């Protein structure tokens, strides 16, 4: 049985195809302004690459902010349920998930059977999200890919006091003017994000093992800062960025909508 | 979205609108009829005003109307331009700005002859009413109710009772006539009856399907706030209660195919009630009760008709947000049990700190004790700039998923 999960995020869209519950293929692309088109074009190009016909896909679940614009999905679920399913599939011991997406971050606590016990999301603020890191990267003229490497070289993380993305950007610019090193600034930024995230973790209750999902999990400098704040290790699965789509595909696999 | 068929319409709404219209016409023409107008806080002791034939006017009720008619943001911005911080309560901002331009859905409130401020609901009202007392150049009476952390001490009791006597003297001065204690007794009797009837109206939603929802209660609350102590209110709530019982007998629910029963904590989002109601209804979820509208009947048992002065002082000191989180939790947990709630929605209301303080602890206690999912919606009762629809949608969807998961659906 073939199932598909489509996660339309604010920055990127992800598609995962499962064949009898195993990952058969995945694809990531930019969402852009048209979420509906992004979803269908990534999905179509992936099934074409995999040599699968749309009519042979048994069920499709959409998630993410653009979930309701995926007209060809059989069902939609929120990212909360999908990230939980994806993380639990990767490691059934996981009790806490930190997901940092483009426009929001969330913490999910899981029970032993993989059900969601509680969740908490950041509100109306970009601080602590992927978009926040993008803005800072632009101010520092550094690719996000180099963020982790540079921050891990920091001797003394700079103190970033503001939590607002826009104001933090001005704070970073004034730190540059003062001659603070980029390494220390990036480490300081990571620490400020980690501080926000860890308070969200404590809100739902810190219950290890902790897993981090979402595209931002690729940033090992931030993962390290979160580990320091929480005083516990944070696991990052290979499929961190496609975790939401993977969860959607797993939930889709529970139902055969088409046949 | 569920479609609203005719049998989900509440007949009494029409009567309620007529009463409120007549009330505001009376208040706006009070001067021509030789009547005094007093502005009073929502939790303030209104019975002595009614006993003295003064028309009470509630800036908070008016602010709610401003919110429902989506006129709040303009007024909030106007207050901010006047120099008031965006962090100040949006009711206060809307009212302060409205007074200067006679804005809002009814062209502003009638000018007050004097103001009565009771700080049992928050500290902001003190400064807010001082601002208005200066603006209108009218006397202000402040009724100070000490916060009740655990018990209400004898000293605190004596203190509030003494203020009740001072309040009567203040009213005698303002109205130029003797305070009528017999009439007060009669008004208090009617007020208690209003609270009892309101409690009965709210209790009808314990039934499945609920004949009305908290969103309806937010609307019908208007009278218990503004006119308790008058016969009109009692007639109205009798009629509304009977209509609800009739709906129960005919099996009419306010939403179609009600599956989940939810409780709401804190004030509503006046500008988003329809959207929230439709969003919950689309998930077959009904907000069957809330702590806010119930607050007007939580202290009903404290009023002793033989000792109106002392017991009124006690009741007004013990209102829902002038008591400790532990005591608030007792009320809430009783409601969860009595209304058989499947989940709790908490509105973390940027404007109302005393109501929102402690909600995270409350949510944790509820999930530990009852095992039901809780949802925190961060917003504001009036200032729509603090609400994000798509974020709220995701939270609500996820919350309902948790309820379904818990029920094994």
Interface residues (C-beta under 8 A of the other chain):
Chain A: X65 X77 X78 X79 X80 X81 X104 X115 X116 X117 X118 X119 X120 X121 X123 X124 X203
Chain B: X360 X367 X373 X374 X376 X378 X386 X388 X390 X391 X394 X395 X397 X398 X401 X402 X405 X406
